[in-house]
Amino acid sequence: MATLNELKQAIDNLLGLSASGRLLHLNSNTCERAYEAYVLSLCADAVRGAGGSATLTGIKTGANPVIVVLRGGPGEMASKDQDFCYVDCVLGRKRFEIHADVVYEGQSGASHEIDVSICEATHAQDVRQSGRAPRTNKYLIAAVECKFYQSTPGVALARTFVGLIKDCSPNRLNAFVSNRSSPGLDSFLSTTWAPKPFTDLTALNSQSEGRFIANVEQVLRQWERSR
């Protein structure tokens, strides 16, 4: 199991922070929040792998902030309480953003935290201008649930995420990501209606990283070619 320091080092490597003189600031200095930041970093790597650009952007300071601030819990995409960071991406004709710990409004009107989300840039820009919550509508490309387990996981959190994605319009990717699994969790996620499972994703397993990155890259390539 990766430690907090190992997760931070993986984030640093994937985002090239130290090499460019920047610092990572996690509002909640825990493995759980670092794991979400790690998955966000893998998604950014997938964008680059697909031939696109992925630029760390502060909501107040713009591109390439010196301090990369990531939320310590669910928050508003438009919040400027701190210089919260997201990833501004361009792939071919498409522009989109990767966010961590943002609360979305579901189709029912209910609020849902999405650990790592990918949404079209036009929608994110509208949200920042209006101050309202982003919606789980056609502009939401991917929703990723990230769980860092210290012990054998059950299925309760996966069931909760299934409820969330049922309140979304159809996305290109719904994924349940965790650092460890169990027979019960694997069985639950094996059904056709379940989110795509990545239950062995860890900074200590390059093969698991490669599988996740390849899947995200494929989804983005297919979306970029769509009209």
C-alpha positions as CSV (number, residue, x, y, z in Angstrom):
1,M,0.0,0.0,0.0
2,A,1.4,3.4,-1.0
3,T,2.1,5.8,1.8
4,L,1.1,9.5,1.9
5,N,4.7,10.5,0.9
6,E,4.7,8.0,-2.0
7,L,1.4,9.3,-3.3
8,K,2.8,12.9,-3.1
9,Q,5.9,11.9,-4.9
10,A,3.8,10.2,-7.7
11,I,1.8,13.4,-8.0
12,D,5.0,15.5,-8.2
13,N,6.4,13.2,-10.9
14,L,3.2,13.1,-13.0
15,L,2.6,16.8,-12.9
16,G,6.3,17.8,-13.0
17,L,6.0,20.1,-10.0
18,S,9.5,20.1,-8.5
19,A,11.1,20.3,-11.9
20,S,9.2,23.5,-12.6
21,G,9.7,25.0,-9.1
22,R,6.1,24.5,-8.0
23,L,4.7,23.1,-4.7
24,L,1.7,20.8,-4.0
25,H,-0.6,22.0,-1.2
26,L,-3.3,19.5,-0.1
27,N,-5.8,21.2,2.2
28,S,-6.4,17.8,3.8
29,N,-3.0,16.1,4.2
30,T,-4.3,12.6,4.1
31,C,-3.9,9.5,1.9
32,E,-7.6,9.8,0.9
33,R,-7.2,13.3,-0.6
34,A,-3.7,12.6,-2.0
35,Y,-5.2,9.6,-3.8
36,E,-7.8,11.8,-5.5
37,A,-5.0,14.2,-6.5
38,Y,-3.0,11.2,-7.8
39,V,-5.9,10.0,-10.0
40,L,-6.4,13.6,-11.3
41,S,-2.6,13.5,-12.2
42,L,-3.1,10.2,-14.1
43,C,-5.9,11.7,-16.0
44,A,-3.7,14.7,-17.0
45,D,-1.1,12.2,-18.1
46,A,-3.7,10.5,-20.3
47,V,-4.5,13.8,-22.0
48,R,-0.8,14.2,-22.9
49,G,-0.6,10.6,-24.0
50,A,-3.5,11.3,-26.4
51,G,-1.5,14.2,-27.9
52,G,-3.2,17.0,-26.0
53,S,-2.0,19.6,-23.6
54,A,-2.8,19.6,-19.8
55,T,-2.0,22.9,-18.0
56,L,-2.4,23.3,-14.2
57,T,-4.5,26.4,-13.7
58,G,-5.4,28.3,-10.5
59,I,-8.9,29.8,-10.5
60,K,-7.4,33.2,-9.4
61,T,-3.8,33.2,-10.8
62,G,-4.3,31.3,-14.1
63,A,-1.8,29.0,-15.8
64,N,1.0,27.3,-13.9
65,P,0.5,28.6,-10.3
66,V,3.5,28.4,-8.1
67,I,1.4,26.6,-5.4
68,V,-0.9,23.9,-6.6
69,V,-3.9,24.1,-4.1
70,L,-6.3,21.1,-4.1
71,R,-9.4,20.9,-2.0
72,G,-9.6,19.1,1.3
73,G,-13.3,18.1,0.8
74,P,-16.3,18.7,-1.5
75,G,-16.4,22.3,-2.8
76,E,-17.8,24.6,-5.4
77,M,-16.2,24.8,-8.8
78,A,-16.5,28.6,-8.8
79,S,-15.1,29.1,-5.3
80,K,-12.3,31.6,-5.0
81,D,-11.8,31.1,-1.3
82,Q,-8.3,29.9,-2.3
83,D,-6.5,29.6,-5.6
84,F,-8.0,26.2,-6.2
85,C,-6.3,24.4,-9.1
86,Y,-7.8,22.4,-12.0
87,V,-6.3,21.1,-15.2
88,D,-7.1,23.0,-18.4
89,C,-6.9,20.7,-21.4
90,V,-6.9,20.9,-25.1
91,L,-7.2,17.8,-27.4
92,G,-7.6,18.5,-31.1
93,R,-10.8,20.5,-31.5
94,K,-12.0,19.9,-27.9
95,R,-11.2,21.9,-24.7
96,F,-12.1,20.5,-21.3
97,E,-11.1,20.6,-17.7
98,I,-10.2,18.0,-15.0
99,H,-11.3,18.9,-11.4
100,A,-11.0,17.3,-8.0
101,D,-13.7,17.3,-5.2
102,V,-16.3,19.3,-7.0
103,V,-20.0,19.2,-6.1
104,Y,-22.3,18.8,-9.1
105,E,-26.1,19.2,-9.4
106,G,-27.7,15.9,-10.6
107,Q,-30.6,15.6,-13.1
108,S,-32.9,15.3,-10.1
109,G,-31.6,18.5,-8.5
110,A,-29.7,16.6,-5.8
111,S,-26.1,17.6,-5.0
112,H,-23.3,15.0,-5.6
113,E,-19.6,15.2,-4.9
114,I,-17.5,13.8,-7.8
115,D,-14.0,13.0,-6.7
116,V,-12.4,13.5,-10.1
117,S,-14.4,14.9,-13.0
118,I,-13.8,15.8,-16.6
119,C,-16.1,18.4,-18.1
120,E,-16.2,20.5,-21.2
121,A,-14.5,23.9,-20.7
122,T,-17.5,25.9,-21.9
123,H,-19.6,24.6,-19.1
124,A,-16.9,25.2,-16.5
125,Q,-16.5,28.7,-17.7
126,D,-20.2,29.3,-17.5
127,V,-20.2,28.0,-13.9
128,R,-17.3,30.3,-12.9
129,Q,-19.2,33.3,-14.3
130,S,-22.6,32.4,-12.8
131,G,-21.4,30.9,-9.5
132,R,-23.9,28.1,-9.7
133,A,-23.1,24.4,-9.4
134,P,-22.0,22.5,-12.5
135,R,-24.5,20.0,-13.8
136,T,-24.2,16.3,-14.5
137,N,-25.5,16.9,-18.0
138,K,-24.1,16.3,-21.5
139,Y,-21.0,18.5,-20.7
140,L,-19.8,16.0,-18.1
141,I,-17.4,13.7,-19.9
142,A,-16.2,11.5,-17.0
143,A,-16.9,10.8,-13.3
144,V,-14.4,9.0,-11.2
145,E,-14.9,7.7,-7.7
146,C,-11.6,7.4,-5.8
147,K,-11.3,5.3,-2.7
148,F,-8.1,4.7,-0.7
149,Y,-8.8,1.8,1.6
150,Q,-6.8,1.0,4.7
151,S,-8.5,-2.3,5.2
152,T,-10.6,-4.8,3.1
153,P,-13.3,-2.8,1.3
154,G,-17.0,-3.5,1.3
155,V,-19.5,-2.6,-1.4
156,A,-21.4,0.3,0.3
157,L,-19.3,3.1,-1.4
158,A,-19.6,1.5,-4.8
159,R,-23.4,1.3,-4.4
160,T,-23.5,5.0,-3.5
161,F,-21.5,5.8,-6.6
162,V,-23.9,3.8,-8.8
163,G,-26.7,5.9,-7.4
164,L,-24.8,9.0,-8.3
165,I,-24.2,8.0,-11.9
166,K,-27.9,7.1,-12.3
167,D,-28.5,10.8,-11.6
168,C,-26.2,11.8,-14.5
169,S,-26.8,12.0,-18.2
170,P,-24.8,9.3,-20.0
171,N,-21.1,10.0,-19.7
172,R,-18.2,8.8,-21.7
173,L,-16.6,7.2,-18.6
174,N,-17.8,6.3,-15.1
175,A,-15.1,4.6,-13.1
176,F,-14.6,3.3,-9.6
177,V,-11.0,3.5,-8.6
178,S,-9.4,2.1,-5.5
179,N,-6.1,0.9,-4.2
180,R,-7.4,-2.5,-3.1
181,S,-10.3,-4.8,-3.6
182,S,-12.2,-7.7,-2.2
183,P,-14.3,-10.6,-3.6
184,G,-17.5,-8.8,-2.8
185,L,-16.4,-5.5,-4.4
186,D,-15.2,-7.3,-7.5
187,S,-18.4,-9.2,-7.8
188,F,-20.5,-6.0,-7.4
189,L,-18.5,-4.2,-10.1
190,S,-18.6,-7.1,-12.6
191,T,-22.2,-6.4,-13.6
192,T,-22.9,-4.7,-16.9
193,W,-24.5,-1.6,-15.3
194,A,-21.7,-1.0,-12.8
195,P,-19.0,1.7,-13.3
196,K,-15.8,0.5,-14.9
197,P,-13.6,-0.9,-12.1
198,F,-9.9,-0.1,-11.4
199,T,-9.5,-1.7,-8.0
200,D,-5.8,-2.2,-8.0
201,L,-4.7,1.3,-8.9
202,T,-1.6,2.3,-6.9
203,A,1.5,4.3,-7.3
204,L,3.4,1.1,-6.5
205,N,2.0,-0.7,-9.5
206,S,3.0,0.7,-12.9
207,Q,0.9,-1.9,-14.8
208,S,-2.3,-0.7,-13.0
209,E,-1.4,2.9,-13.8
210,G,-0.9,2.0,-17.4
211,R,-4.3,0.3,-17.7
212,F,-6.1,3.3,-16.2
213,I,-4.2,5.8,-18.3
214,A,-4.9,3.8,-21.5
215,N,-8.6,3.6,-20.8
216,V,-8.9,7.4,-20.1
217,E,-6.8,8.1,-23.2
218,Q,-9.1,5.9,-25.3
219,V,-12.2,7.6,-24.0
220,L,-10.8,11.1,-24.8
221,R,-9.6,10.1,-28.2
222,Q,-13.1,8.7,-29.1
223,W,-14.8,11.9,-27.7
224,E,-12.5,14.2,-29.6
225,R,-13.4,12.5,-32.8
226,S,-17.1,12.7,-32.1
227,R,-19.2,15.6,-33.4
